[in-house]
Amino acid sequence: TCTGVVKDDAGEVIELRCSYDPETRGGDAPDGRKVKGTLHWVSVAHAIDAEVRLFGPLFRTADPEEGGDFHANLDPGCEPAASWSRASPTAKPASASSSSGWATSASTRTRRRAARC
């Protein structure tokens, strides 16, 4: 749970103050609380640069078929806003030979190559 935010003189967030409840790890709380999100911490020394895309709602209305044509309800403002962030090294794109395009461990890539032979 975020309990506080520390900002520098320019208003940039430099620190989050949080509490950690190990009972909610994995999103399930034994007392029935609903976990709304999980923070994944990455050390600055090990983090990699990452582009993050934030999408808005795709449609202007709750019912895309309203008016009979969903194209008319597409929200042109839903285009992603790209920003730069830091991510875990495991998020680095996989090699071109990876079928998924997602990062995979060396042992997974080795097993895939062996399976193709």
Contacts in CASP RR format, 6 or more apart in sequence:
PFRMAT RR
TARGET T0000
AUTHOR 0000-0000-0000
METHOD contacts of the structure
MODEL  1
TCTGVVKDDAGEVIELRCSYDPETRGGDAPDGRKVKGTLHWVSVAHAIDA
EVRLFGPLFRTADPEEGGDFHANLDPGCEPAASWSRASPTAKPASASSSS
GWATSASTRTRRRAARC
1 18 0 8 1.000
1 19 0 8 1.000
1 21 0 8 1.000
2 16 0 8 1.000
2 17 0 8 1.000
2 18 0 8 1.000
3 17 0 8 1.000
3 18 0 8 1.000
3 19 0 8 1.000
4 16 0 8 1.000
4 17 0 8 1.000
4 18 0 8 1.000
5 13 0 8 1.000
5 15 0 8 1.000
5 16 0 8 1.000
5 17 0 8 1.000
6 13 0 8 1.000
6 14 0 8 1.000
6 15 0 8 1.000
6 16 0 8 1.000
6 17 0 8 1.000
7 13 0 8 1.000
7 14 0 8 1.000
8 14 0 8 1.000
16 39 0 8 1.000
18 39 0 8 1.000
21 29 0 8 1.000
23 29 0 8 1.000
23 30 0 8 1.000
23 31 0 8 1.000
24 33 0 8 1.000
24 35 0 8 1.000
26 35 0 8 1.000
26 38 0 8 1.000
27 35 0 8 1.000
27 37 0 8 1.000
27 38 0 8 1.000
28 35 0 8 1.000
29 35 0 8 1.000
40 88 0 8 1.000
42 86 0 8 1.000
42 87 0 8 1.000
42 88 0 8 1.000
44 86 0 8 1.000
46 88 0 8 1.000
46 89 0 8 1.000
47 86 0 8 1.000
47 87 0 8 1.000
47 88 0 8 1.000
47 89 0 8 1.000
48 86 0 8 1.000
48 87 0 8 1.000
48 88 0 8 1.000
48 89 0 8 1.000
48 91 0 8 1.000
48 92 0 8 1.000
49 84 0 8 1.000
49 85 0 8 1.000
49 86 0 8 1.000
49 87 0 8 1.000
50 84 0 8 1.000
50 85 0 8 1.000
50 86 0 8 1.000
50 87 0 8 1.000
50 91 0 8 1.000
51 82 0 8 1.000
51 83 0 8 1.000
51 84 0 8 1.000
51 85 0 8 1.000
52 82 0 8 1.000
52 83 0 8 1.000
52 84 0 8 1.000
52 85 0 8 1.000
53 80 0 8 1.000
53 81 0 8 1.000
53 82 0 8 1.000
54 80 0 8 1.000
54 81 0 8 1.000
54 83 0 8 1.000
55 78 0 8 1.000
55 79 0 8 1.000
55 80 0 8 1.000
56 75 0 8 1.000
56 77 0 8 1.000
56 78 0 8 1.000
56 80 0 8 1.000
57 75 0 8 1.000
57 78 0 8 1.000
58 64 0 8 1.000
58 74 0 8 1.000
58 75 0 8 1.000
58 78 0 8 1.000
59 70 0 8 1.000
59 73 0 8 1.000
59 74 0 8 1.000
59 75 0 8 1.000
60 73 0 8 1.000
60 74 0 8 1.000
60 75 0 8 1.000
61 73 0 8 1.000
64 70 0 8 1.000
64 73 0 8 1.000
65 73 0 8 1.000
66 73 0 8 1.000
67 73 0 8 1.000
90 103 0 8 1.000
91 103 0 8 1.000
92 103 0 8 1.000
93 101 0 8 1.000
93 102 0 8 1.000
93 103 0 8 1.000
94 100 0 8 1.000
94 101 0 8 1.000
94 102 0 8 1.000
94 103 0 8 1.000
94 104 0 8 1.000
94 109 0 8 1.000
95 109 0 8 1.000
97 109 0 8 1.000
97 113 0 8 1.000
98 104 0 8 1.000
98 109 0 8 1.000
98 112 0 8 1.000
99 112 0 8 1.000
104 112 0 8 1.000
END
